Amino acid sequence: IVIEKLTKNVTEAHISEIFGEYGDIKMVDMPINRQFNTNRGICYLIYQSPASAHAAIAHMHEGQLDGATINVSI
């Protein structure tokens, strides 16, 4: 899944903790802006099962994370 509109404060640990509630995560890929050492506002997440990905999208799309409304999609 793709998580967009993340604030600069969000880390891979935050994503793993929050999105881990919906199933086992196989991989988290959060591109980093090397100049500022912050995320680029986007994160890619791969779950062990498609059902977990669909549950995360259903519960987190247009949800709040660190005070910002995020987009979650396939």
PyMOL commands that set and color helices and strands:
alter all, ss='L'
color gray80, all
select helices_A, chain A and resi 12-22+50-60
alter helices_A, ss='H'
color red, helices_A
select strands_A, chain A and resi 2-4+25-29+32-33+38-39+42-47+64-65+68-69+71-73
alter strands_A, ss='S'
color yellow, strands_A
deselect
rebuild
show_as cartoon
